[in-house]
Amino acid sequence: MLVATEPFWSSSRDVSVAKTFAGIDPTTGMSPGRSRKDKQQHALFEIEIDFTRSPELIVADVSHLSAYKELL
């Protein structure tokens, strides 16, 4: 299934960087939203794109514009 979104999502090719941005503790692997009762929950999505199935999909590598170049 193809899922697309209009707004910009923060993203990274490095899973450890993505976990840092999601607020996942590197030691415990736990998210700050640990309980279903917590009002704020965090999610980490792994996105795979099959361009053979969606050749019209527009994507761009904007890593050269990153404010966090030291994490690239």
Backbone as CSV, one residue per row, in Angstrom:
resi,resn,N_x,N_y,N_z,CA_x,CA_y,CA_z,C_x,C_y,C_z
1,MET,0.845,-1.157,0.000,0.000,0.000,0.000,0.899,1.230,0.000
2,LEU,0.541,2.217,-0.774,1.275,3.468,-0.814,0.665,4.436,0.186
3,VAL,1.500,4.980,1.048,1.063,5.993,2.000,1.888,7.240,1.729
4,ALA,1.237,8.352,1.496,1.945,9.601,1.231,1.423,10.667,2.182
5,THR,2.242,11.649,2.427,1.858,12.733,3.312,2.284,14.055,2.702
6,GLU,1.492,15.073,2.880,1.798,16.395,2.357,2.854,17.125,3.191
7,PRO,2.754,17.095,4.534,3.722,17.859,5.322,5.095,17.202,5.331
8,PHE,6.069,17.955,5.768,7.434,17.451,5.885,7.578,16.640,7.160
9,TRP,8.246,15.526,7.065,8.568,14.723,8.241,10.060,14.815,8.482
10,SER,10.458,14.874,9.728,11.871,14.788,10.048,12.305,13.363,9.741
11,SER,13.450,13.226,9.093,13.874,11.888,8.702,15.394,11.772,8.745
12,SER,15.838,10.535,8.744,17.262,10.248,8.740,17.477,8.870,8.127
13,ARG,18.609,8.697,7.493,18.978,7.373,6.983,19.612,6.523,8.080
14,ASP,19.999,7.164,9.174,20.655,6.489,10.293,19.631,6.245,11.386
15,VAL,19.351,4.999,11.702,18.310,4.656,12.677,18.617,5.221,14.062
16,SER,19.884,5.297,14.452,20.208,5.840,15.775,19.902,7.336,15.840
17,VAL,20.115,8.062,14.753,19.766,9.485,14.697,18.253,9.640,14.753
18,ALA,17.538,8.814,14.008,16.071,8.874,14.014,15.524,8.602,15.414
19,LYS,16.103,7.642,16.108,15.660,7.333,17.471,15.917,8.506,18.404
20,THR,17.031,9.213,18.221,17.325,10.393,19.030,16.263,11.457,18.812
21,PHE,15.914,11.728,17.555,14.891,12.725,17.250,13.525,12.295,17.782
22,ALA,13.252,11.002,17.837,11.975,10.498,18.350,11.946,10.480,19.871
23,GLY,13.093,10.763,20.500,13.140,10.787,21.958,13.322,9.423,22.581
24,ILE,13.774,8.455,21.809,13.976,7.104,22.334,15.320,7.045,23.045
25,ASP,15.302,6.610,24.285,16.507,6.529,25.097,17.461,5.495,24.503
26,PRO,18.706,5.887,24.171,19.639,4.938,23.546,20.062,3.797,24.467
27,THR,19.988,4.004,25.766,20.388,2.969,26.718,19.288,1.942,26.927
28,THR,18.059,2.432,27.159,16.955,1.524,27.472,16.143,1.120,26.236
29,GLY,16.221,1.946,25.177,15.406,1.684,23.991,13.951,2.048,24.186
30,MET,13.656,2.758,25.278,12.283,3.109,25.614,11.942,4.518,25.133
31,SER,10.708,4.669,24.719,10.164,5.965,24.332,9.632,6.663,25.566
32,PRO,9.617,8.011,25.574,9.041,8.717,26.720,7.564,8.377,26.926
33,GLY,6.816,8.098,25.867,5.411,7.728,25.975,5.291,6.225,26.165
34,ARG,5.525,5.758,27.374,5.562,4.313,27.640,4.210,3.712,27.949
35,SER,3.277,4.545,28.384,1.975,4.038,28.790,0.910,4.467,27.790
36,ARG,-0.099,3.645,27.606,-1.212,4.012,26.730,-1.957,5.232,27.252
37,LYS,-1.797,5.506,28.535,-2.469,6.647,29.152,-1.730,7.964,28.899
38,ASP,-0.463,7.893,28.479,0.293,9.110,28.194,-0.368,9.859,27.045
39,LYS,-0.522,11.173,27.205,-1.186,11.973,26.178,-0.341,12.107,24.920
40,GLN,0.956,12.101,25.071,1.835,12.221,23.909,2.532,10.889,23.675
41,GLN,2.414,10.385,22.479,3.070,9.145,22.096,4.065,9.443,20.986
42,HIS,5.100,8.660,20.890,6.124,8.833,19.869,6.096,7.627,18.939
43,ALA,6.373,7.884,17.676,6.382,6.791,16.695,7.595,6.924,15.796
44,LEU,8.142,5.799,15.412,9.266,5.751,14.493,8.839,4.884,13.316
45,PHE,8.830,5.466,12.125,8.424,4.752,10.929,9.635,4.437,10.071
46,GLU,9.686,3.244,9.550,10.696,2.887,8.561,9.977,2.870,7.215
47,ILE,10.451,3.706,6.304,9.774,3.879,5.018,10.615,3.260,3.912
48,GLU,10.011,2.339,3.192,10.647,1.741,2.019,9.841,2.154,0.801
49,ILE,10.533,2.616,-0.232,9.851,3.077,-1.437,10.226,2.171,-2.602
50,ASP,9.225,1.626,-3.250,9.419,0.797,-4.443,9.053,1.657,-5.649
51,PHE,10.063,2.251,-6.282,9.813,3.164,-7.399,9.258,2.444,-8.626
52,THR,9.390,1.125,-8.682,8.803,0.396,-9.812,7.286,0.368,-9.705
53,ARG,6.769,0.444,-8.474,5.316,0.453,-8.262,4.743,1.869,-8.222
54,SER,5.596,2.855,-7.936,5.147,4.244,-7.823,6.134,5.175,-8.521
55,PRO,6.299,5.034,-9.838,7.318,5.829,-10.543,7.031,7.327,-10.541
56,GLU,5.778,7.726,-10.306,5.418,9.144,-10.307,5.680,9.821,-8.966
57,LEU,6.071,9.053,-7.951,6.327,9.591,-6.620,7.542,10.515,-6.656
58,ILE,7.398,11.686,-6.059,8.480,12.670,-6.038,9.128,12.660,-4.657
59,VAL,10.422,12.417,-4.618,11.186,12.450,-3.381,12.463,13.250,-3.643
60,ALA,13.076,13.751,-2.597,14.309,14.524,-2.746,15.225,14.283,-1.565
61,ASP,16.506,14.175,-1.850,17.516,14.075,-0.806,17.904,15.502,-0.438
62,VAL,17.552,15.930,0.762,17.845,17.293,1.206,18.883,17.285,2.338
63,SER,19.653,16.217,2.438,20.622,16.104,3.531,21.648,17.238,3.503
64,HIS,21.934,17.772,2.334,22.904,18.879,2.257,22.357,20.157,2.897
65,LEU,21.065,20.208,3.185,20.442,21.369,3.825,20.261,21.175,5.328
66,SER,20.705,20.060,5.857,20.482,19.715,7.253,21.140,20.697,8.214
67,ALA,20.432,21.019,9.270,20.991,21.835,10.349,21.853,20.968,11.265
68,TYR,21.813,19.645,11.072,22.550,18.704,11.903,23.566,17.929,11.072
69,LYS,24.412,18.624,10.336,25.371,17.972,9.440,26.305,17.017,10.184
70,GLU,26.576,17.301,11.458,27.462,16.433,12.235,26.847,15.061,12.469
71,LEU,25.532,14.922,12.295,24.851,13.643,12.487,24.711,12.859,11.196
72,LEU,25.117,13.445,10.072,24.954,12.746,8.776,25.932,11.611,8.644
